[in-house]
Amino acid sequence: MDSDLFSCTRTGSGATKPSSLFLSSKKKFSQFFGFAMAVDTKIDLLSERALLMRKSLQKSQTITDNVVSILGSFDSRLSALESAMRPTQIRTHAIRKAHENIDKTL
């Protein structure tokens, strides 16, 4: 280590005070440490946001899967209903056609 970094100077009253180089280094260290803490805080915030986004994405995916399942079920039931209704539609069409023919004959 540099000996000037920790050197002290005597004041007129005989007391010692740290050299300006030491104070400058201490100030730089404080600034760096403050910066490092600020970076850590920002990283923590970003980590929390990323976790929240992951949870939200998982929830959204679950909802999407449920909706797809519901729509798939609805589609199958609708197809079954259409299949069940088809004979009725054919009979109704035949009866309607017969009714029209009877009306034309009279």
C-alpha positions in Angstrom: 0.0 0.0 0.0 1.0 3.6 -0.6 2.3 5.1 2.7 1.0 8.6 1.6 -2.5 7.1 1.7 -2.5 6.8 5.5 -0.2 9.6 6.4 -1.2 12.4 8.7 -0.2 16.1 8.9 0.2 18.1 12.1 -1.9 21.2 12.6 -0.6 24.3 14.2 -2.1 23.2 17.5 -0.2 20.0 17.5 -3.2 17.7 16.6 -2.9 15.4 13.6 -5.3 15.3 10.7 -5.5 12.9 7.9 -3.7 14.0 4.7 -5.9 15.2 1.8 -4.9 12.1 -0.2 -6.4 9.9 2.5 -9.6 12.0 2.6 -9.8 11.9 -1.1 -9.4 8.1 -1.2 -11.9 7.8 1.6 -14.4 10.0 -0.3 -13.8 7.9 -3.5 -14.3 4.7 -1.5 -17.6 6.1 0.0 -18.7 7.1 -3.5 -17.8 3.7 -4.9 -19.4 1.8 -2.0 -22.6 4.0 -2.4 -22.5 3.3 -6.1 -22.1 -0.4 -5.4 -25.0 -0.4 -3.0 -27.1 1.5 -5.5 -26.2 -1.1 -8.1 -27.1 -3.9 -5.7 -30.4 -2.1 -5.0 -31.2 -1.8 -8.7 -30.2 -5.4 -9.3 -32.6 -6.4 -6.4 -35.4 -4.4 -7.9 -34.8 -5.9 -11.4 -34.7 -9.3 -9.9 -38.0 -8.7 -8.1 -39.5 -7.4 -11.3 -38.2 -10.4 -13.3 -39.8 -12.7 -10.7 -43.1 -10.9 -10.8 -43.0 -11.1 -14.6 -42.3 -14.8 -14.5 -45.2 -15.3 -12.1 -47.5 -13.2 -14.2 -46.4 -15.1 -17.3 -47.0 -18.5 -15.6 -50.5 -17.2 -14.5 -51.2 -16.0 -18.0 -50.1 -19.3 -19.5 -52.4 -21.2 -17.0 -55.3 -19.0 -18.0 -54.6 -19.5 -21.7 -54.4 -23.3 -21.2 -57.7 -23.2 -19.4 -59.4 -21.1 -22.1 -58.0 -23.4 -24.8 -59.4 -26.4 -22.9 -62.8 -24.8 -22.5 -63.0 -23.8 -26.2 -61.9 -27.3 -27.2 -64.7 -28.8 -25.1 -67.2 -26.3 -26.5 -66.1 -27.1 -30.0 -66.6 -30.8 -29.4 -70.0 -30.3 -27.8 -71.1 -28.0 -30.6 -70.0 -30.5 -33.2 -71.9 -33.3 -31.4 -75.0 -31.0 -31.3 -74.7 -30.2 -35.0 -74.5 -33.9 -35.7 -77.5 -34.7 -33.6 -79.5 -31.8 -35.2 -78.7 -32.7 -38.8 -81.4 -35.4 -39.2 -83.9 -33.0 -37.7 -82.8 -30.3 -40.2 -83.1 -32.7 -43.1 -86.7 -33.8 -42.0 -87.7 -30.2 -41.4 -86.5 -29.2 -44.9 -88.4 -32.2 -46.4 -91.6 -31.2 -44.6 -91.2 -27.6 -45.6 -90.7 -28.6 -49.2 -93.8 -30.8 -49.1 -95.8 -27.9 -47.5 -94.7 -25.6 -50.3 -95.7 -28.2 -52.9 -99.1 -28.6 -51.3 -99.6 -24.8 -51.2 -98.7 -24.6 -55.0 -101.1 -27.5 -55.8 -104.1 -25.9 -54.0 
